[in-house]
């Protein structure tokens, strides 16, 4: 190796020795790394060693001071991000406590007429919504197919502040003893109606919202609707909030409003579930969340709540 190094060629233009490697007539120069780069590299090594000594960094064998939570060395600083997060959450809760105390027992009118409380509710509710609800309802509460839009004034179980709070607290078709519950039969899957009958009642339902279809099919579907559907959706198709039965006349469809989508809904009997948040969120957080949803734009005054929709 030493003989090879002693016999290496020096580049005539740069005065730098070559490595002896050559490709297509191009010779590789043995240019040393810049000193600033070497110093930076050595400094990174030193910093890395210091960090491993100071902070939790490397897996530890038994007897090496492993952290019980993650089986890593604690480091001489005894720093724990778990503890840091817990402290930050405790500080956040403490800073929010006065606002939550003011919110406790407040009506929606009191919230709306108190600028400070309203600002707190919007901030706290937005945080709770983003952490717990946006996965299903979307970051803007716009909803998706099968997940309600919370910005409009279409409500299956009622849109007053108390109605929304009850829905959040107990959930829908969940495991809570007081959950809101209703179940649409799977008319096709369970053989309650033939596919032809489902097609007829689909055409009739579309006609309720002003859409046209075969006259004979609509007539047959009307009879089927009266015998199979009117007990929940009412004779006029406007639904019943006490049962969570949607209004079929407003062209607002949770599972899609095309003929194929409505037919599929009747055939399979959808069974959407919303969890109960009573055991996951505190009472005042639920209050803030309910007020936030109410204030998105579709909330209703309790006095104006219709008995059926």
Order of alpha helices (4+ residues) and beta strands (2+ residues): alpha-beta-beta-alpha-alpha-alpha-alpha-alpha-alpha-alpha-alpha-alpha-alpha-alpha
